[in-house]
Amino acid sequence: MKPYNKNLKQASRDLRNNMTDAEKFLWSKIRNKQILGVQFYRQKPILNFIVDFYCPSANLVIECDGSQHYTDEGLEADRIRDHALEQLGLKVLRFDNRHVMGEIDAVVQVILDMISLQLESPF
């Protein structure tokens, strides 16, 4: 299990109950082991962050990014967050909400390809 801040447990529950439309749509495509039989968790605390989706068997984090992620502050915060997660051996995939809503098949294919790579890798 990856380290996390137990104080984020309630916040992650709140986020699960208030997912964005893009998160709901993507969740409908990856839940219940629909992709290569791997389990995803949503709004999972890791370190001091809550990631949108986490697949432990593939060491994969998926983020759905809204407009706040494309400000200078948002980009810097995401860079710091991604670096910290990568230090744990996690691969972070980011998708713009519009991409998720408009091109879900392409998004799912990228996720499937990444899971395949991660599962093949010995590290």
N, C-alpha and C positions, 0 to 999 in steps of 0.2 A: 504494500500500500504506500502511495506517495504521501509525504508529509502535508498536513494541512492545519489550519487554524480552526480549532473546534468552535471558536466564537462566531464563525461564519455559517454554522449549521442552520440557524433560523433564517438568515438572509438567503441562503441557497434554497430553502423550502419556499420562501416568499417568491423568489425568482421563478421557480418551477410552476407556481400558481399564476404567474403573470408573464408568461413567455410572449415574445413578439410574434407577429404573424409569420415572419421568416423562420424563426426558431420552431414554431409549431409545425410548419410545412416540412422543414428538414427532419424534424423528429419523427414525423409520420413515415419517412423513408428509411430511417436508420434504426428505429426501435425494434424490439423483439427479434434481434439477431438476423435482420433481413439482408445484411451485407456480409457474405462469406461466413455466416454463423457467429460473428463476433458481437459481444455485448457492449452497448454504449450506455453511459449514464449522462443525465442532463443536469446542468447547473451544479457541477461537482466542485467542492472546495479542494484546491491544491495549493500548498504554501499559503500565502495570504491573498489568494485570488479565488474567484469563482469562475470556472471555465464553462462555456456553454454546453459542450459535449466532450466526453472523455471515454476513450476505448483503451482499457488497461492492457489487453492482450497485444495490441499493436502500438502501445505507447504513443497514442495519437490524441491530440486536442483539436477540436473544431470550433471556430468562432464565427458567428454571424455578426457582421459589422454594420451598424447604422451610421448615419451622417456624423455623429459625434466622434467617430473614430478617425475622421479625415480632417480634423482641425490640427493645428500644430501640437497642441497639448495632447490630443488623443493619439496622434501618431507616435509621440515620444513615450507616452504611457504604454502603448502597445509594444513598442520596441523593448522597453525595460521588462515588461511582463513576458514577452516571448523569449527573451534571453534567459530569464530566470527559469522558465519552464524547460527550455532546451538544456539547461545545466542539469536537469533531472533525467535527461535522455528522452524527453518528449519531443515529438514533431508537432508543430502547430500549423494548421491550415486555416486560412482566413478567407471568408467569402462575403462579399457585399450583399446586403439584404436584397437589393434589386436583382442580383445575379441568382440568388436562391429562388426568389419568387418567379423569375422569368425563364430560367434555364435549369430547372431542377435536375433534369436527366444528365446534363453536363457536370453539374456539381456532384451528383452521386457517382458518376464515372471517375472523377478525380479522387473521391474518397475511396472508392473500390481499388483504384490503382495504387494509392498510397498504402492502404491496408495490406495489399498483396506484397508490396515492397518491404514494409515493416515486418511482416510475418516471415519473409524469406531471410531477412537480415539476422545474423547471429548476435547482433548487439542491440 
